[in-house]
Amino acid sequence: DVDMPVMSGLDLCKQMRTMPLHAETPVIFVTSLSDFNTRAQSILIGGVVDLIGKPFPFLELGVKALIYLYRGKC
């Protein structure tokens, strides 16, 4: 999520990107903050591959997760 109590998801993702093991780990935010500014920030921090706005159908999350798993195998 983008909005977490101790550290924002954006900050967490920035920290992940500094770690070689997670430099290219796909990140999908599931958040109620799905406005244009949040979407733009999530892209600019370096590699958030997707953002799903709440509320969302669980099928959407499942399909997106399968897409990224499939891409990793190709």
mmCIF file of the N, C-alpha and C atoms, coordinates in Angstrom:
data_MODEL
# 
_entry.id   MODEL 
# 
loop_
_atom_site.group_PDB 
_atom_site.id 
_atom_site.type_symbol 
_atom_site.label_atom_id 
_atom_site.label_alt_id 
_atom_site.label_comp_id 
_atom_site.label_asym_id 
_atom_site.label_entity_id 
_atom_site.label_seq_id 
_atom_site.pdbx_PDB_ins_code 
_atom_site.Cartn_x 
_atom_site.Cartn_y 
_atom_site.Cartn_z 
_atom_site.occupancy 
_atom_site.B_iso_or_equiv 
_atom_site.pdbx_formal_charge 
_atom_site.auth_seq_id 
_atom_site.auth_comp_id 
_atom_site.auth_asym_id 
_atom_site.auth_atom_id 
_atom_site.pdbx_PDB_model_num 
ATOM 1   N N  . ASP A 1 1  ? 0.844   -1.179  0.000   1.00 0.00 ? 1  ASP A N  1 
ATOM 2   C CA . ASP A 1 1  ? 0.000   0.000   0.000   1.00 0.00 ? 1  ASP A CA 1 
ATOM 3   C C  . ASP A 1 1  ? 0.889   1.242   0.000   1.00 0.00 ? 1  ASP A C  1 
ATOM 4   N N  . VAL A 1 2  ? 0.410   2.301   -0.554  1.00 0.00 ? 2  VAL A N  1 
ATOM 5   C CA . VAL A 1 2  ? 1.138   3.565   -0.532  1.00 0.00 ? 2  VAL A CA 1 
ATOM 6   C C  . VAL A 1 2  ? 1.070   4.171   0.866   1.00 0.00 ? 2  VAL A C  1 
ATOM 7   N N  . ASP A 1 3  ? -0.089  4.097   1.504   1.00 0.00 ? 3  ASP A N  1 
ATOM 8   C CA . ASP A 1 3  ? -0.325  4.736   2.794   1.00 0.00 ? 3  ASP A CA 1 
ATOM 9   C C  . ASP A 1 3  ? -0.197  3.712   3.916   1.00 0.00 ? 3  ASP A C  1 
ATOM 10  N N  . MET A 1 4  ? 1.007   3.639   4.515   1.00 0.00 ? 4  MET A N  1 
ATOM 11  C CA . MET A 1 4  ? 1.246   2.734   5.636   1.00 0.00 ? 4  MET A CA 1 
ATOM 12  C C  . MET A 1 4  ? 1.647   3.565   6.848   1.00 0.00 ? 4  MET A C  1 
ATOM 13  N N  . PRO A 1 5  ? 1.481   3.038   8.079   1.00 0.00 ? 5  PRO A N  1 
ATOM 14  C CA . PRO A 1 5  ? 1.686   3.849   9.272   1.00 0.00 ? 5  PRO A CA 1 
ATOM 15  C C  . PRO A 1 5  ? 3.117   4.306   9.544   1.00 0.00 ? 5  PRO A C  1 
ATOM 16  N N  . VAL A 1 6  ? 4.109   3.476   9.369   1.00 0.00 ? 6  VAL A N  1 
ATOM 17  C CA . VAL A 1 6  ? 5.479   3.840   9.740   1.00 0.00 ? 6  VAL A CA 1 
ATOM 18  C C  . VAL A 1 6  ? 6.260   4.390   8.552   1.00 0.00 ? 6  VAL A C  1 
ATOM 19  N N  . MET A 1 7  ? 6.162   3.732   7.437   1.00 0.00 ? 7  MET A N  1 
ATOM 20  C CA . MET A 1 7  ? 6.883   4.122   6.230   1.00 0.00 ? 7  MET A CA 1 
ATOM 21  C C  . MET A 1 7  ? 5.932   4.004   5.048   1.00 0.00 ? 7  MET A C  1 
ATOM 22  N N  . SER A 1 8  ? 5.943   4.974   4.163   1.00 0.00 ? 8  SER A N  1 
ATOM 23  C CA . SER A 1 8  ? 5.042   4.881   3.010   1.00 0.00 ? 8  SER A CA 1 
ATOM 24  C C  . SER A 1 8  ? 5.520   3.775   2.074   1.00 0.00 ? 8  SER A C  1 
ATOM 25  N N  . GLY A 1 9  ? 4.603   3.236   1.319   1.00 0.00 ? 9  GLY A N  1 
ATOM 26  C CA . GLY A 1 9  ? 4.964   2.226   0.332   1.00 0.00 ? 9  GLY A CA 1 
ATOM 27  C C  . GLY A 1 9  ? 5.933   2.771   -0.696  1.00 0.00 ? 9  GLY A C  1 
ATOM 28  N N  . LEU A 1 10 ? 5.811   4.054   -1.006  1.00 0.00 ? 10 LEU A N  1 
ATOM 29  C CA . LEU A 1 10 ? 6.742   4.683   -1.950  1.00 0.00 ? 10 LEU A CA 1 
ATOM 30  C C  . LEU A 1 10 ? 8.160   4.660   -1.392  1.00 0.00 ? 10 LEU A C  1 
ATOM 31  N N  . ASP A 1 11 ? 8.318   4.993   -0.108  1.00 0.00 ? 11 ASP A N  1 
ATOM 32  C CA . ASP A 1 11 ? 9.645   4.966   0.515   1.00 0.00 ? 11 ASP A CA 1 
ATOM 33  C C  . ASP A 1 11 ? 10.194  3.545   0.601   1.00 0.00 ? 11 ASP A C  1 
ATOM 34  N N  . LEU A 1 12 ? 9.333   2.598   0.927   1.00 0.00 ? 12 LEU A N  1 
ATOM 35  C CA . LEU A 1 12 ? 9.759   1.203   0.979   1.00 0.00 ? 12 LEU A CA 1 
ATOM 36  C C  . LEU A 1 12 ? 10.248  0.736   -0.382  1.00 0.00 ? 12 LEU A C  1 
ATOM 37  N N  . CYS A 1 13 ? 9.521   1.105   -1.413  1.00 0.00 ? 13 CYS A N  1 
ATOM 38  C CA . CYS A 1 13 ? 9.913   0.706   -2.760  1.00 0.00 ? 13 CYS A CA 1 
ATOM 39  C C  . CYS A 1 13 ? 11.255  1.340   -3.144  1.00 0.00 ? 13 CYS A C  1 
ATOM 40  N N  . LYS A 1 14 ? 11.456  2.599   -2.782  1.00 0.00 ? 14 LYS A N  1 
ATOM 41  C CA . LYS A 1 14 ? 12.747  3.261   -3.049  1.00 0.00 ? 14 LYS A CA 1 
ATOM 42  C C  . LYS A 1 14 ? 13.886  2.488   -2.398  1.00 0.00 ? 14 LYS A C  1 
ATOM 43  N N  . GLN A 1 15 ? 13.682  2.074   -1.154  1.00 0.00 ? 15 GLN A N  1 
ATOM 44  C CA . GLN A 1 15 ? 14.719  1.316   -0.449  1.00 0.00 ? 15 GLN A CA 1 
ATOM 45  C C  . GLN A 1 15 ? 14.960  -0.034  -1.113  1.00 0.00 ? 15 GLN A C  1 
ATOM 46  N N  . MET A 1 16 ? 13.896  -0.685  -1.541  1.00 0.00 ? 16 MET A N  1 
ATOM 47  C CA . MET A 1 16 ? 14.045  -1.982  -2.231  1.00 0.00 ? 16 MET A CA 1 
ATOM 48  C C  . MET A 1 16 ? 14.899  -1.839  -3.479  1.00 0.00 ? 16 MET A C  1 
ATOM 49  N N  . ARG A 1 17 ? 14.706  -0.751  -4.219  1.00 0.00 ? 17 ARG A N  1 
ATOM 50  C CA . ARG A 1 17 ? 15.424  -0.557  -5.474  1.00 0.00 ? 17 ARG A CA 1 
ATOM 51  C C  . ARG A 1 17 ? 16.916  -0.365  -5.278  1.00 0.00 ? 17 ARG A C  1 
ATOM 52  N N  . THR A 1 18 ? 17.361  -0.028  -4.071  1.00 0.00 ? 18 THR A N  1 
ATOM 53  C CA . THR A 1 18 ? 18.791  0.117   -3.805  1.00 0.00 ? 18 THR A CA 1 
ATOM 54  C C  . THR A 1 18 ? 19.454  -1.233  -3.534  1.00 0.00 ? 18 THR A C  1 
ATOM 55  N N  . MET A 1 19 ? 18.657  -2.267  -3.319  1.00 0.00 ? 19 MET A N  1 
ATOM 56  C CA . MET A 1 19 ? 19.181  -3.605  -3.038  1.00 0.00 ? 19 MET A CA 1 
ATOM 57  C C  . MET A 1 19 ? 19.288  -4.382  -4.349  1.00 0.00 ? 19 MET A C  1 
ATOM 58  N N  . PRO A 1 20 ? 20.479  -4.851  -4.688  1.00 0.00 ? 20 PRO A N  1 
ATOM 59  C CA . PRO A 1 20 ? 20.649  -5.552  -5.965  1.00 0.00 ? 20 PRO A CA 1 
ATOM 60  C C  . PRO A 1 20 ? 19.673  -6.711  -6.177  1.00 0.00 ? 20 PRO A C  1 
ATOM 61  N N  . LEU A 1 21 ? 19.368  -7.447  -5.118  1.00 0.00 ? 21 LEU A N  1 
ATOM 62  C CA . LEU A 1 21 ? 18.462  -8.585  -5.246  1.00 0.00 ? 21 LEU A CA 1 
ATOM 63  C C  . LEU A 1 21 ? 17.039  -8.152  -5.610  1.00 0.00 ? 21 LEU A C  1 
ATOM 64  N N  . HIS A 1 22 ? 16.656  -6.935  -5.246  1.00 0.00 ? 22 HIS A N  1 
ATOM 65  C CA . HIS A 1 22 ? 15.289  -6.464  -5.486  1.00 0.00 ? 22 HIS A CA 1 
ATOM 66  C C  . HIS A 1 22 ? 15.214  -5.282  -6.449  1.00 0.00 ? 22 HIS A C  1 
ATOM 67  N N  . ALA A 1 23 ? 16.284  -5.032  -7.167  1.00 0.00 ? 23 ALA A N  1 
ATOM 68  C CA . ALA A 1 23 ? 16.309  -3.890  -8.084  1.00 0.00 ? 23 ALA A CA 1 
ATOM 69  C C  . ALA A 1 23 ? 15.249  -3.995  -9.174  1.00 0.00 ? 23 ALA A C  1 
ATOM 70  N N  . GLU A 1 24 ? 14.876  -5.216  -9.525  1.00 0.00 ? 24 GLU A N  1 
ATOM 71  C CA . GLU A 1 24 ? 13.885  -5.398  -10.581 1.00 0.00 ? 24 GLU A CA 1 
ATOM 72  C C  . GLU A 1 24 ? 12.676  -6.214  -10.135 1.00 0.00 ? 24 GLU A C  1 
ATOM 73  N N  . THR A 1 25 ? 12.487  -6.360  -8.828  1.00 0.00 ? 25 THR A N  1 
ATOM 74  C CA . THR A 1 25 ? 11.335  -7.085  -8.312  1.00 0.00 ? 25 THR A CA 1 
ATOM 75  C C  . THR A 1 25 ? 10.053  -6.343  -8.675  1.00 0.00 ? 25 THR A C  1 
ATOM 76  N N  . PRO A 1 26 ? 9.098   -7.018  -9.314  1.00 0.00 ? 26 PRO A N  1 
ATOM 77  C CA . PRO A 1 26 ? 7.840   -6.338  -9.642  1.00 0.00 ? 26 PRO A CA 1 
ATOM 78  C C  . PRO A 1 26 ? 7.111   -5.901  -8.376  1.00 0.00 ? 26 PRO A C  1 
ATOM 79  N N  . VAL A 1 27 ? 6.605   -4.678  -8.385  1.00 0.00 ? 27 VAL A N  1 
ATOM 80  C CA . VAL A 1 27 ? 5.858   -4.138  -7.254  1.00 0.00 ? 27 VAL A CA 1 
ATOM 81  C C  . VAL A 1 27 ? 4.489   -3.696  -7.759  1.00 0.00 ? 27 VAL A C  1 
ATOM 82  N N  . ILE A 1 28 ? 3.460   -4.192  -7.100  1.00 0.00 ? 28 ILE A N  1 
ATOM 83  C CA . ILE A 1 28 ? 2.094   -3.783  -7.417  1.00 0.00 ? 28 ILE A CA 1 
ATOM 84  C C  . ILE A 1 28 ? 1.513   -3.165  -6.156  1.00 0.00 ? 28 ILE A C  1 
ATOM 85  N N  . PHE A 1 29 ? 1.204   -1.868  -6.208  1.00 0.00 ? 29 PHE A N  1 
ATOM 86  C CA . PHE A 1 29 ? 0.545   -1.220  -5.089  1.00 0.00 ? 29 PHE A CA 1 
ATOM 87  C C  . PHE A 1 29 ? -0.953  -1.476  -5.171  1.00 0.00 ? 29 PHE A C  1 
ATOM 88  N N  . VAL A 1 30 ? -1.541  -1.843  -4.046  1.00 0.00 ? 30 VAL A N  1 
ATOM 89  C CA . VAL A 1 30 ? -2.995  -1.934  -3.913  1.00 0.00 ? 30 VAL A CA 1 
ATOM 90  C C  . VAL A 1 30 ? -3.343  -0.868  -2.886  1.00 0.00 ? 30 VAL A C  1 
ATOM 91  N N  . THR A 1 31 ? -3.984  0.211   -3.322  1.00 0.00 ? 31 THR A N  1 
ATOM 92  C CA . THR A 1 31 ? -4.149  1.368   -2.459  1.00 0.00 ? 31 THR A CA 1 
ATOM 93  C C  . THR A 1 31 ? -5.413  2.155   -2.771  1.00 0.00 ? 31 THR A C  1 
ATOM 94  N N  . SER A 1 32 ? -5.903  2.847   -1.768  1.00 0.00 ? 32 SER A N  1 
ATOM 95  C CA . SER A 1 32 ? -7.035  3.743   -2.005  1.00 0.00 ? 32 SER A CA 1 
ATOM 96  C C  . SER A 1 32 ? -6.556  5.072   -2.584  1.00 0.00 ? 32 SER A C  1 
ATOM 97  N N  . LEU A 1 33 ? -5.251  5.316   -2.533  1.00 0.00 ? 33 LEU A N  1 
ATOM 98  C CA . LEU A 1 33 ? -4.675  6.534   -3.104  1.00 0.00 ? 33 LEU A CA 1 
ATOM 99  C C  . LEU A 1 33 ? -4.337  6.275   -4.576  1.00 0.00 ? 33 LEU A C  1 
ATOM 100 N N  . SER A 1 34 ? -5.336  6.337   -5.418  1.00 0.00 ? 34 SER A N  1 
ATOM 101 C CA . SER A 1 34 ? -5.117  5.990   -6.827  1.00 0.00 ? 34 SER A CA 1 
ATOM 102 C C  . SER A 1 34 ? -5.268  7.193   -7.754  1.00 0.00 ? 34 SER A C  1 
ATOM 103 N N  . ASP A 1 35 ? -5.065  8.399   -7.209  1.00 0.00 ? 35 ASP A N  1 
ATOM 104 C CA . ASP A 1 35 ? -5.148  9.605   -8.022  1.00 0.00 ? 35 ASP A CA 1 
ATOM 105 C C  . ASP A 1 35 ? -3.931  9.707   -8.949  1.00 0.00 ? 35 ASP A C  1 
ATOM 106 N N  . PHE A 1 36 ? -3.971  10.653  -9.857  1.00 0.00 ? 36 PHE A N  1 
ATOM 107 C CA . PHE A 1 36 ? -2.894  10.811  -10.845 1.00 0.00 ? 36 PHE A CA 1 
ATOM 108 C C  . PHE A 1 36 ? -1.546  11.061  -10.183 1.00 0.00 ? 36 PHE A C  1 
ATOM 109 N N  . ASN A 1 37 ? -1.509  11.913  -9.164  1.00 0.00 ? 37 ASN A N  1 
ATOM 110 C CA . ASN A 1 37 ? -0.251  12.243  -8.499  1.00 0.00 ? 37 ASN A CA 1 
ATOM 111 C C  . ASN A 1 37 ? 0.399   11.004  -7.880  1.00 0.00 ? 37 ASN A C  1 
ATOM 112 N N  . THR A 1 38 ? -0.386  10.185  -7.208  1.00 0.00 ? 38 THR A N  1 
ATOM 113 C CA . THR A 1 38 ? 0.156   8.964   -6.599  1.00 0.00 ? 38 THR A CA 1 
ATOM 114 C C  . THR A 1 38 ? 0.646   8.005   -7.671  1.00 0.00 ? 38 THR A C  1 
ATOM 115 N N  . ARG A 1 39 ? -0.114  7.863   -8.754  1.00 0.00 ? 39 ARG A N  1 
ATOM 116 C CA . ARG A 1 39 ? 0.325   6.991   -9.849  1.00 0.00 ? 39 ARG A CA 1 
ATOM 117 C C  . ARG A 1 39 ? 1.627   7.486   -10.451 1.00 0.00 ? 39 ARG A C  1 
ATOM 118 N N  . ALA A 1 40 ? 1.745   8.796   -10.654 1.00 0.00 ? 40 ALA A N  1 
ATOM 119 C CA . ALA A 1 40 ? 2.971   9.368   -11.217 1.00 0.00 ? 40 ALA A CA 1 
ATOM 120 C C  . ALA A 1 40 ? 4.154   9.148   -10.279 1.00 0.00 ? 40 ALA A C  1 
ATOM 121 N N  . GLN A 1 41 ? 3.961   9.381   -8.976  1.00 0.00 ? 41 GLN A N  1 
ATOM 122 C CA . GLN A 1 41 ? 5.035   9.166   -8.007  1.00 0.00 ? 41 GLN A CA 1 
ATOM 123 C C  . GLN A 1 41 ? 5.476   7.712   -7.992  1.00 0.00 ? 41 GLN A C  1 
ATOM 124 N N  . SER A 1 42 ? 4.525   6.798   -8.087  1.00 0.00 ? 42 SER A N  1 
ATOM 125 C CA . SER A 1 42 ? 4.873   5.373   -8.035  1.00 0.00 ? 42 SER A CA 1 
ATOM 126 C C  . SER A 1 42 ? 5.721   4.970   -9.235  1.00 0.00 ? 42 SER A C  1 
ATOM 127 N N  . ILE A 1 43 ? 5.524   5.610   -10.360 1.00 0.00 ? 43 ILE A N  1 
ATOM 128 C CA . ILE A 1 43 ? 6.341   5.322   -11.543 1.00 0.00 ? 43 ILE A CA 1 
ATOM 129 C C  . ILE A 1 43 ? 7.711   5.983   -11.417 1.00 0.00 ? 43 ILE A C  1 
ATOM 130 N N  . LEU A 1 44 ? 7.738   7.202   -10.939 1.00 0.00 ? 44 LEU A N  1 
ATOM 131 C CA . LEU A 1 44 ? 8.987   7.955   -10.858 1.00 0.00 ? 44 LEU A CA 1 
ATOM 132 C C  . LEU A 1 44 ? 9.975   7.409   -9.833  1.00 0.00 ? 44 LEU A C  1 
ATOM 133 N N  . ILE A 1 45 ? 9.520   6.671   -8.833  1.00 0.00 ? 45 ILE A N  1 
ATOM 134 C CA . ILE A 1 45 ? 10.452  6.148   -7.831  1.00 0.00 ? 45 ILE A CA 1 
ATOM 135 C C  . ILE A 1 45 ? 11.278  4.990   -8.361  1.00 0.00 ? 45 ILE A C  1 
ATOM 136 N N  . GLY A 1 46 ? 10.928  4.516   -9.538  1.00 0.00 ? 46 GLY A N  1 
ATOM 137 C CA . GLY A 1 46 ? 11.801  3.526   -10.148 1.00 0.00 ? 46 GLY A CA 1 
ATOM 138 C C  . GLY A 1 46 ? 11.294  2.111   -10.153 1.00 0.00 ? 46 GLY A C  1 
ATOM 139 N N  . GLY A 1 47 ? 10.242  1.881   -10.832 1.00 0.00 ? 47 GLY A N  1 
ATOM 140 C CA . GLY A 1 47 ? 9.912   0.509   -11.099 1.00 0.00 ? 47 GLY A CA 1 
ATOM 141 C C  . GLY A 1 47 ? 8.669   -0.068  -10.502 1.00 0.00 ? 47 GLY A C  1 
ATOM 142 N N  . VAL A 1 48 ? 7.782   0.744   -9.973  1.00 0.00 ? 48 VAL A N  1 
ATOM 143 C CA . VAL A 1 48 ? 6.502   0.175   -9.581  1.00 0.00 ? 48 VAL A CA 1 
ATOM 144 C C  . VAL A 1 48 ? 5.805   -0.191  -10.875 1.00 0.00 ? 48 VAL A C  1 
ATOM 145 N N  . VAL A 1 49 ? 5.507   -1.451  -11.032 1.00 0.00 ? 49 VAL A N  1 
ATOM 146 C CA . VAL A 1 49 ? 4.986   -1.892  -12.320 1.00 0.00 ? 49 VAL A CA 1 
ATOM 147 C C  . VAL A 1 49 ? 3.483   -1.741  -12.454 1.00 0.00 ? 49 VAL A C  1 
ATOM 148 N N  . ASP A 1 50 ? 2.785   -1.563  -11.318 1.00 0.00 ? 50 ASP A N  1 
ATOM 149 C CA . ASP A 1 50 ? 1.338   -1.446  -11.427 1.00 0.00 ? 50 ASP A CA 1 
ATOM 150 C C  . ASP A 1 50 ? 0.762   -0.860  -10.153 1.00 0.00 ? 50 ASP A C  1 
ATOM 151 N N  . LEU A 1 51 ? -0.429  -0.319  -10.274 1.00 0.00 ? 51 LEU A N  1 
ATOM 152 C CA . LEU A 1 51 ? -1.150  0.224   -9.141  1.00 0.00 ? 51 LEU A CA 1 
ATOM 153 C C  . LEU A 1 51 ? -2.618  -0.129  -9.321  1.00 0.00 ? 51 LEU A C  1 
ATOM 154 N N  . ILE A 1 52 ? -3.185  -0.758  -8.314  1.00 0.00 ? 52 ILE A N  1 
ATOM 155 C CA . ILE A 1 52 ? -4.598  -1.135  -8.336  1.00 0.00 ? 52 ILE A CA 1 
ATOM 156 C C  . ILE A 1 52 ? -5.309  -0.286  -7.297  1.00 0.00 ? 52 ILE A C  1 
ATOM 157 N N  . GLY A 1 53 ? -6.331  0.439   -7.713  1.00 0.00 ? 53 GLY A N  1 
ATOM 158 C CA . GLY A 1 53 ? -7.090  1.276   -6.793  1.00 0.00 ? 53 GLY A CA 1 
ATOM 159 C C  . GLY A 1 53 ? -8.126  0.475   -6.025  1.00 0.00 ? 53 GLY A C  1 
ATOM 160 N N  . LYS A 1 54 ? -8.255  0.793   -4.732  1.00 0.00 ? 54 LYS A N  1 
ATOM 161 C CA . LYS A 1 54 ? -9.285  0.159   -3.903  1.00 0.00 ? 54 LYS A CA 1 
ATOM 162 C C  . LYS A 1 54 ? -10.586 0.917   -4.065  1.00 0.00 ? 54 LYS A C  1 
ATOM 163 N N  . PRO A 1 55 ? -11.704 0.295   -3.978  1.00 0.00 ? 55 PRO A N  1 
ATOM 164 C CA . PRO A 1 55 ? -11.902 -1.154  -3.904  1.00 0.00 ? 55 PRO A CA 1 
ATOM 165 C C  . PRO A 1 55 ? -11.642 -1.789  -5.261  1.00 0.00 ? 55 PRO A C  1 
ATOM 166 N N  . PHE A 1 56 ? -11.301 -3.041  -5.251  1.00 0.00 ? 56 PHE A N  1 
ATOM 167 C CA . PHE A 1 56 ? -10.969 -3.738  -6.488  1.00 0.00 ? 56 PHE A CA 1 
ATOM 168 C C  . PHE A 1 56 ? -11.508 -5.165  -6.436  1.00 0.00 ? 56 PHE A C  1 
ATOM 169 N N  . PRO A 1 57 ? -11.779 -5.749  -7.592  1.00 0.00 ? 57 PRO A N  1 
ATOM 170 C CA . PRO A 1 57 ? -12.173 -7.162  -7.613  1.00 0.00 ? 57 PRO A CA 1 
ATOM 171 C C  . PRO A 1 57 ? -10.917 -8.035  -7.416  1.00 0.00 ? 57 PRO A C  1 
ATOM 172 N N  . PHE A 1 58 ? -11.009 -9.036  -6.551  1.00 0.00 ? 58 PHE A N  1 
ATOM 173 C CA . PHE A 1 58 ? -9.858  -9.903  -6.287  1.00 0.00 ? 58 PHE A CA 1 
ATOM 174 C C  . PHE A 1 58 ? -9.338  -10.552 -7.557  1.00 0.00 ? 58 PHE A C  1 
ATOM 175 N N  . LEU A 1 59 ? -10.209 -10.772 -8.506  1.00 0.00 ? 59 LEU A N  1 
ATOM 176 C CA . LEU A 1 59 ? -9.789  -11.361 -9.774  1.00 0.00 ? 59 LEU A CA 1 
ATOM 177 C C  . LEU A 1 59 ? -8.752  -10.478 -10.464 1.00 0.00 ? 59 LEU A C  1 
ATOM 178 N N  . GLU A 1 60 ? -8.901  -9.163  -10.364 1.00 0.00 ? 60 GLU A N  1 
ATOM 179 C CA . GLU A 1 60 ? -7.939  -8.239  -10.981 1.00 0.00 ? 60 GLU A CA 1 
ATOM 180 C C  . GLU A 1 60 ? -6.542  -8.442  -10.399 1.00 0.00 ? 60 GLU A C  1 
ATOM 181 N N  . LEU A 1 61 ? -6.450  -8.548  -9.087  1.00 0.00 ? 61 LEU A N  1 
ATOM 182 C CA . LEU A 1 61 ? -5.155  -8.775  -8.449  1.00 0.00 ? 61 LEU A CA 1 
ATOM 183 C C  . LEU A 1 61 ? -4.566  -10.115 -8.884  1.00 0.00 ? 61 LEU A C  1 
ATOM 184 N N  . GLY A 1 62 ? -5.385  -11.144 -8.926  1.00 0.00 ? 62 GLY A N  1 
ATOM 185 C CA . GLY A 1 62 ? -4.917  -12.463 -9.353  1.00 0.00 ? 62 GLY A CA 1 
ATOM 186 C C  . GLY A 1 62 ? -4.405  -12.464 -10.781 1.00 0.00 ? 62 GLY A C  1 
ATOM 187 N N  . VAL A 1 63 ? -5.135  -11.826 -11.667 1.00 0.00 ? 63 VAL A N  1 
ATOM 188 C CA . VAL A 1 63 ? -4.730  -11.777 -13.076 1.00 0.00 ? 63 VAL A CA 1 
ATOM 189 C C  . VAL A 1 63 ? -3.413  -11.026 -13.221 1.00 0.00 ? 63 VAL A C  1 
ATOM 190 N N  . LYS A 1 64 ? -3.284  -9.882  -12.548 1.00 0.00 ? 64 LYS A N  1 
ATOM 191 C CA . LYS A 1 64 ? -2.045  -9.106  -12.656 1.00 0.00 ? 64 LYS A CA 1 
ATOM 192 C C  . LYS A 1 64 ? -0.866  -9.870  -12.075 1.00 0.00 ? 64 LYS A C  1 
ATOM 193 N N  . ALA A 1 65 ? -1.067  -10.555 -10.960 1.00 0.00 ? 65 ALA A N  1 
ATOM 194 C CA . ALA A 1 65 ? 0.013   -11.354 -10.376 1.00 0.00 ? 65 ALA A CA 1 
ATOM 195 C C  . ALA A 1 65 ? 0.436   -12.462 -11.336 1.00 0.00 ? 65 ALA A C  1 
ATOM 196 N N  . LEU A 1 66 ? -0.513  -13.128 -11.951 1.00 0.00 ? 66 LEU A N  1 
ATOM 197 C CA . LEU A 1 66 ? -0.179  -14.181 -12.916 1.00 0.00 ? 66 LEU A CA 1 
ATOM 198 C C  . LEU A 1 66 ? 0.584   -13.631 -14.117 1.00 0.00 ? 66 LEU A C  1 
ATOM 199 N N  . ILE A 1 67 ? 0.217   -12.449 -14.570 1.00 0.00 ? 67 ILE A N  1 
ATOM 200 C CA . ILE A 1 67 ? 0.915   -11.826 -15.701 1.00 0.00 ? 67 ILE A CA 1 
ATOM 201 C C  . ILE A 1 67 ? 2.388   -11.627 -15.357 1.00 0.00 ? 67 ILE A C  1 
ATOM 202 N N  . TYR A 1 68 ? 2.673   -11.090 -14.171 1.00 0.00 ? 68 TYR A N  1 
ATOM 203 C CA . TYR A 1 68 ? 4.069   -10.834 -13.808 1.00 0.00 ? 68 TYR A CA 1 
ATOM 204 C C  . TYR A 1 68 ? 4.837   -12.121 -13.536 1.00 0.00 ? 68 TYR A C  1 
ATOM 205 N N  . LEU A 1 69 ? 4.171   -13.129 -13.003 1.00 0.00 ? 69 LEU A N  1 
ATOM 206 C CA . LEU A 1 69 ? 4.824   -14.431 -12.843 1.00 0.00 ? 69 LEU A CA 1 
ATOM 207 C C  . LEU A 1 69 ? 5.154   -15.036 -14.203 1.00 0.00 ? 69 LEU A C  1 
ATOM 208 N N  . TYR A 1 70 ? 4.241   -14.946 -15.141 1.00 0.00 ? 70 TYR A N  1 
ATOM 209 C CA . TYR A 1 70 ? 4.466   -15.476 -16.476 1.00 0.00 ? 70 TYR A CA 1 
ATOM 210 C C  . TYR A 1 70 ? 5.607   -14.737 -17.176 1.00 0.00 ? 70 TYR A C  1 
ATOM 211 N N  . ARG A 1 71 ? 5.642   -13.424 -17.051 1.00 0.00 ? 71 ARG A N  1 
ATOM 212 C CA . ARG A 1 71 ? 6.706   -12.626 -17.678 1.00 0.00 ? 71 ARG A CA 1 
ATOM 213 C C  . ARG A 1 71 ? 8.068   -13.013 -17.137 1.00 0.00 ? 71 ARG A C  1 
ATOM 214 N N  . GLY A 1 72 ? 8.141   -13.353 -15.867 1.00 0.00 ? 72 GLY A N  1 
ATOM 215 C CA . GLY A 1 72 ? 9.405   -13.749 -15.249 1.00 0.00 ? 72 GLY A CA 1 
ATOM 216 C C  . GLY A 1 72 ? 9.930   -15.078 -15.735 1.00 0.00 ? 72 GLY A C  1 
ATOM 217 N N  . LYS A 1 73 ? 9.051   -15.905 -16.264 1.00 0.00 ? 73 LYS A N  1 
ATOM 218 C CA . LYS A 1 73 ? 9.455   -17.225 -16.758 1.00 0.00 ? 73 LYS A CA 1 
ATOM 219 C C  . LYS A 1 73 ? 9.878   -17.203 -18.219 1.00 0.00 ? 73 LYS A C  1 
ATOM 220 N N  . CYS A 1 74 ? 9.548   -16.131 -18.930 1.00 0.00 ? 74 CYS A N  1 
ATOM 221 C CA . CYS A 1 74 ? 9.863   -16.065 -20.368 1.00 0.00 ? 74 CYS A CA 1 
ATOM 222 C C  . CYS A 1 74 ? 11.264  -15.552 -20.611 1.00 0.00 ? 74 CYS A C  1 
# 
